[in-house]
Amino acid sequence: MGILQKLLGREKEEEQVVEETPAECTHSSLVPRWDDPADIGKEDKASGWTCSSCNQAFTPAEREELRAADAERVRHRQQEIEELKRQKEELEAQEREQK
């Protein structure tokens, strides 16, 4: 704040800090890690998995849980899309009837 502003009693408005909450990572892009070079390329022999988005490490069992959750999320989204398509078709049919 400048001297002139202090003398005139004007205070600078405080900036509001908006805290952004980061989107929760879905860990949908996992990269395998192997302990034995001979196992490289064999997913079933991976000793662990690392998310390429957030760098969090997962065990093979946790990876299977994440894959199941990802599959469920995709199924749910597909159902939502199908419902929206059905609603759109109904609205279009109603508009045609009104004409």
Buried (B, 14 or more C-beta within 10 A) or exposed (E): EEEEEEEEEEEEEEEEEEEEEEEEEEBBEBEBEBEEEEBEEEEEBBEBBBBEEEEEEBEBEBBEEBBEEBEEEEEEEEEEEEEEEEEEEEEEEEEEEEE
